[in-house]
Amino acid sequence: MPIYEYECISCGQSFDRVMKVTEDAPHCPSCGASQVKKLVTPFRTSAWSNFLDGMEKKVNPEKFK
């Protein structure tokens, strides 16, 4: 399940939740308000780095010896 980051509109508290994609937005853990906004956060993966390393090994195999 993905981790979502939220910020409370009432008190400004930032928090994160592990949630299913289909779940509704949570309430603020500090003040209990239901008005929260989802923050835009980067998604990180090593797939792109692995791809680039694989291509580099094909082009410059002596570099990886």
mmCIF file of the C-alpha atoms, coordinates in Angstrom:
data_MODEL
# 
_entry.id   MODEL 
# 
loop_
_atom_site.group_PDB 
_atom_site.id 
_atom_site.type_symbol 
_atom_site.label_atom_id 
_atom_site.label_alt_id 
_atom_site.label_comp_id 
_atom_site.label_asym_id 
_atom_site.label_entity_id 
_atom_site.label_seq_id 
_atom_site.pdbx_PDB_ins_code 
_atom_site.Cartn_x 
_atom_site.Cartn_y 
_atom_site.Cartn_z 
_atom_site.occupancy 
_atom_site.B_iso_or_equiv 
_atom_site.pdbx_formal_charge 
_atom_site.auth_seq_id 
_atom_site.auth_comp_id 
_atom_site.auth_asym_id 
_atom_site.auth_atom_id 
_atom_site.pdbx_PDB_model_num 
ATOM 1  C CA . MET A 1 1  ? 0.000   0.000  0.000   1.00 0.00 ? 1  MET A CA 1 
ATOM 2  C CA . PRO A 1 2  ? 1.268   3.490  -0.776  1.00 0.00 ? 2  PRO A CA 1 
ATOM 3  C CA . ILE A 1 3  ? 2.180   6.120  1.797   1.00 0.00 ? 3  ILE A CA 1 
ATOM 4  C CA . TYR A 1 4  ? 0.276   9.396  1.414   1.00 0.00 ? 4  TYR A CA 1 
ATOM 5  C CA . GLU A 1 5  ? 1.276   12.695 3.008   1.00 0.00 ? 5  GLU A CA 1 
ATOM 6  C CA . TYR A 1 6  ? -1.377  15.144 4.164   1.00 0.00 ? 6  TYR A CA 1 
ATOM 7  C CA . GLU A 1 7  ? -1.576  18.589 5.729   1.00 0.00 ? 7  GLU A CA 1 
ATOM 8  C CA . CYS A 1 8  ? -4.439  19.743 7.915   1.00 0.00 ? 8  CYS A CA 1 
ATOM 9  C CA . ILE A 1 9  ? -6.111  22.902 6.651   1.00 0.00 ? 9  ILE A CA 1 
ATOM 10 C CA . SER A 1 10 ? -7.235  23.885 10.181  1.00 0.00 ? 10 SER A CA 1 
ATOM 11 C CA . CYS A 1 11 ? -4.057  23.492 12.228  1.00 0.00 ? 11 CYS A CA 1 
ATOM 12 C CA . GLY A 1 12 ? -1.332  23.032 9.571   1.00 0.00 ? 12 GLY A CA 1 
ATOM 13 C CA . GLN A 1 13 ? -0.135  19.700 10.995  1.00 0.00 ? 13 GLN A CA 1 
ATOM 14 C CA . SER A 1 14 ? 1.604   17.447 8.412   1.00 0.00 ? 14 SER A CA 1 
ATOM 15 C CA . PHE A 1 15 ? 1.184   13.682 8.711   1.00 0.00 ? 15 PHE A CA 1 
ATOM 16 C CA . ASP A 1 16 ? 1.385   10.570 6.583   1.00 0.00 ? 16 ASP A CA 1 
ATOM 17 C CA . ARG A 1 17 ? -0.720  7.421  6.282   1.00 0.00 ? 17 ARG A CA 1 
ATOM 18 C CA . VAL A 1 18 ? -0.309  4.020  4.706   1.00 0.00 ? 18 VAL A CA 1 
ATOM 19 C CA . MET A 1 19 ? -3.603  3.609  2.883   1.00 0.00 ? 19 MET A CA 1 
ATOM 20 C CA . LYS A 1 20 ? -5.328  1.779  0.080   1.00 0.00 ? 20 LYS A CA 1 
ATOM 21 C CA . VAL A 1 21 ? -5.863  3.850  -3.055  1.00 0.00 ? 21 VAL A CA 1 
ATOM 22 C CA . THR A 1 22 ? -9.636  3.600  -2.626  1.00 0.00 ? 22 THR A CA 1 
ATOM 23 C CA . GLU A 1 23 ? -9.743  4.858  0.998   1.00 0.00 ? 23 GLU A CA 1 
ATOM 24 C CA . ASP A 1 24 ? -11.111 8.299  1.846   1.00 0.00 ? 24 ASP A CA 1 
ATOM 25 C CA . ALA A 1 25 ? -8.838  11.029 3.211   1.00 0.00 ? 25 ALA A CA 1 
ATOM 26 C CA . PRO A 1 26 ? -8.104  10.625 6.936   1.00 0.00 ? 26 PRO A CA 1 
ATOM 27 C CA . HIS A 1 27 ? -8.873  13.038 9.750   1.00 0.00 ? 27 HIS A CA 1 
ATOM 28 C CA . CYS A 1 28 ? -6.091  15.121 11.289  1.00 0.00 ? 28 CYS A CA 1 
ATOM 29 C CA . PRO A 1 29 ? -4.468  13.260 14.209  1.00 0.00 ? 29 PRO A CA 1 
ATOM 30 C CA . SER A 1 30 ? -3.832  16.552 16.071  1.00 0.00 ? 30 SER A CA 1 
ATOM 31 C CA . CYS A 1 31 ? -7.159  18.360 15.934  1.00 0.00 ? 31 CYS A CA 1 
ATOM 32 C CA . GLY A 1 32 ? -9.514  15.793 14.375  1.00 0.00 ? 32 GLY A CA 1 
ATOM 33 C CA . ALA A 1 33 ? -10.515 18.041 11.460  1.00 0.00 ? 33 ALA A CA 1 
ATOM 34 C CA . SER A 1 34 ? -11.745 16.331 8.318   1.00 0.00 ? 34 SER A CA 1 
ATOM 35 C CA . GLN A 1 35 ? -10.441 19.036 5.966   1.00 0.00 ? 35 GLN A CA 1 
ATOM 36 C CA . VAL A 1 36 ? -6.979  17.854 4.908   1.00 0.00 ? 36 VAL A CA 1 
ATOM 37 C CA . LYS A 1 37 ? -5.118  18.290 1.653   1.00 0.00 ? 37 LYS A CA 1 
ATOM 38 C CA . LYS A 1 38 ? -2.931  15.679 0.010   1.00 0.00 ? 38 LYS A CA 1 
ATOM 39 C CA . LEU A 1 39 ? 0.633   16.863 -0.497  1.00 0.00 ? 39 LEU A CA 1 
ATOM 40 C CA . VAL A 1 40 ? 2.553   16.183 -3.697  1.00 0.00 ? 40 VAL A CA 1 
ATOM 41 C CA . THR A 1 41 ? 5.521   13.985 -2.888  1.00 0.00 ? 41 THR A CA 1 
ATOM 42 C CA . PRO A 1 42 ? 8.112   12.400 -5.158  1.00 0.00 ? 42 PRO A CA 1 
ATOM 43 C CA . PHE A 1 43 ? 7.882   8.736  -5.988  1.00 0.00 ? 43 PHE A CA 1 
ATOM 44 C CA . ARG A 1 44 ? 11.289  7.116  -5.870  1.00 0.00 ? 44 ARG A CA 1 
ATOM 45 C CA . THR A 1 45 ? 12.395  3.892  -7.411  1.00 0.00 ? 45 THR A CA 1 
ATOM 46 C CA . SER A 1 46 ? 15.662  2.238  -8.252  1.00 0.00 ? 46 SER A CA 1 
ATOM 47 C CA . ALA A 1 47 ? 14.348  0.911  -11.574 1.00 0.00 ? 47 ALA A CA 1 
ATOM 48 C CA . TRP A 1 48 ? 15.676  3.879  -13.564 1.00 0.00 ? 48 TRP A CA 1 
ATOM 49 C CA . SER A 1 49 ? 19.110  3.628  -11.907 1.00 0.00 ? 49 SER A CA 1 
ATOM 50 C CA . ASN A 1 50 ? 19.231  -0.102 -12.609 1.00 0.00 ? 50 ASN A CA 1 
ATOM 51 C CA . PHE A 1 51 ? 18.326  0.524  -16.250 1.00 0.00 ? 51 PHE A CA 1 
ATOM 52 C CA . LEU A 1 52 ? 21.049  3.159  -16.638 1.00 0.00 ? 52 LEU A CA 1 
ATOM 53 C CA . ASP A 1 53 ? 23.646  0.914  -14.985 1.00 0.00 ? 53 ASP A CA 1 
ATOM 54 C CA . GLY A 1 54 ? 22.690  -1.925 -17.326 1.00 0.00 ? 54 GLY A CA 1 
ATOM 55 C CA . MET A 1 55 ? 23.085  0.297  -20.379 1.00 0.00 ? 55 MET A CA 1 
ATOM 56 C CA . GLU A 1 56 ? 26.420  1.616  -19.094 1.00 0.00 ? 56 GLU A CA 1 
ATOM 57 C CA . LYS A 1 57 ? 27.668  -1.959 -18.635 1.00 0.00 ? 57 LYS A CA 1 
ATOM 58 C CA . LYS A 1 58 ? 26.835  -2.682 -22.287 1.00 0.00 ? 58 LYS A CA 1 
ATOM 59 C CA . VAL A 1 59 ? 28.554  0.467  -23.557 1.00 0.00 ? 59 VAL A CA 1 
ATOM 60 C CA . ASN A 1 60 ? 31.581  0.492  -21.192 1.00 0.00 ? 60 ASN A CA 1 
ATOM 61 C CA . PRO A 1 61 ? 32.036  -3.024 -19.757 1.00 0.00 ? 61 PRO A CA 1 
ATOM 62 C CA . GLU A 1 62 ? 35.607  -2.236 -18.633 1.00 0.00 ? 62 GLU A CA 1 
ATOM 63 C CA . LYS A 1 63 ? 34.254  0.404  -16.248 1.00 0.00 ? 63 LYS A CA 1 
ATOM 64 C CA . PHE A 1 64 ? 32.491  -2.288 -14.174 1.00 0.00 ? 64 PHE A CA 1 
ATOM 65 C CA . LYS A 1 65 ? 35.398  -4.729 -13.787 1.00 0.00 ? 65 LYS A CA 1 
# 
